[in-house]
Amino acid sequence: MTLQTLKVFALSGGDWVIWALLLASVVAVAVIVERALVLRREMESLNNLKQALQTPVADGDHAKIAAALKKSEGASSRILASAVSSGGRAAVEDRIVASALDEKRFLETRLLILGTLGNNAPFVGLFGTVLGVIRAFHDLAAHAGAGPEVVMRGLSEALIATAVGLFVAIPCVIAYNYLQKQVQDLLSSVESMSRLILAAGK
């Protein structure tokens, strides 16, 4: 990349950065909605499974526990199926942990997008602002004597990029933290249930 190419890029302004951030916001909304629906469905499945297992676990009836798990769908039932597998207690606990790790990857799918946007969107917006400021002062130099209106207009447009970056980042951070908490709550509840199943005599 030549110096002239860098100069042309620096004078391109921050408009394209704003459009890139707006596109990223659309992707972020899609991820938030999709993950929220998935986690809501998983929590409903977990609550139904808790009710179905309450009596069999209290009675230590492993046949009914296995039957209830087979009827249920979702990450919680797939993890807990390891709790009624054959083998010693240590082996069963290892299978539960391995299954929980696999399901955690599924539950956290695409959350990395929200974390990345939340951390980096402000810097991308700031980058757009810097490009806008460069172009504003270049325009001022090209129109010497035109007055401060030339650079003020350019600066106001440049600052929009930073505002858009924050506009994208803040909801992403909030959604990321909330959805991560949902994942952790779900996995904690499943671990608690697995302990109860193991304590029932497996």
ZIKALIN-V142899 format. One record per pair of residues at least 6 apart in sequence whose ideal C-beta (glycine too) atoms are under 6 Angstrom apart, sorted by the first residue. I is the first residue (numbers start at 0). J is the second residue. If there is no record, write none. Layout:
# ZIKALIN-V142899
i->I j->J
i->I j->J
This chain:
# ZIKALIN-V142899
i->9 j->133
i->10 j->134
i->10 j->137
i->12 j->130
i->12 j->131
i->12 j->134
i->13 j->127
i->13 j->130
i->13 j->131
i->13 j->157
i->13 j->160
i->16 j->127
i->16 j->160
i->17 j->160
i->17 j->163
i->20 j->163
i->20 j->164
i->20 j->167
i->23 j->116
i->23 j->167
i->24 j->167
i->27 j->116
i->27 j->171
i->30 j->109
i->30 j->112
i->30 j->113
i->31 j->174
i->34 j->178
i->38 j->181
i->41 j->73
i->41 j->74
i->41 j->185
i->44 j->73
i->45 j->75
i->45 j->188
i->48 j->71
i->48 j->75
i->48 j->76
i->51 j->67
i->52 j->67
i->55 j->63
i->55 j->64
i->56 j->195
i->56 j->199
i->59 j->199
i->59 j->200
i->61 j->83
i->64 j->83
i->65 j->83
i->68 j->76
i->68 j->79
i->68 j->80
i->74 j->102
i->75 j->189
i->78 j->98
i->78 j->99
i->78 j->102
i->78 j->189
i->79 j->193
i->81 j->94
i->81 j->95
i->81 j->98
i->82 j->95
i->82 j->193
i->82 j->196
i->84 j->91
i->84 j->94
i->95 j->193
i->106 j->182
i->107 j->182
i->110 j->178
i->113 j->171
i->113 j->174
i->113 j->175
i->114 j->175
i->116 j->171
i->117 j->168
i->117 j->171
i->117 j->172
i->117 j->175
i->120 j->164
i->120 j->167
i->120 j->168
i->121 j->164
i->121 j->165
i->121 j->168
i->123 j->164
i->124 j->160
i->124 j->161
i->124 j->163
i->124 j->164
i->125 j->161
i->127 j->160
i->128 j->157
i->128 j->158
i->128 j->160
i->128 j->161
i->131 j->156
i->131 j->157
i->132 j->157
i->135 j->150
i->135 j->153
i->135 j->154
i->138 j->149
i->138 j->153
i->139 j->149
i->139 j->150
i->142 j->149
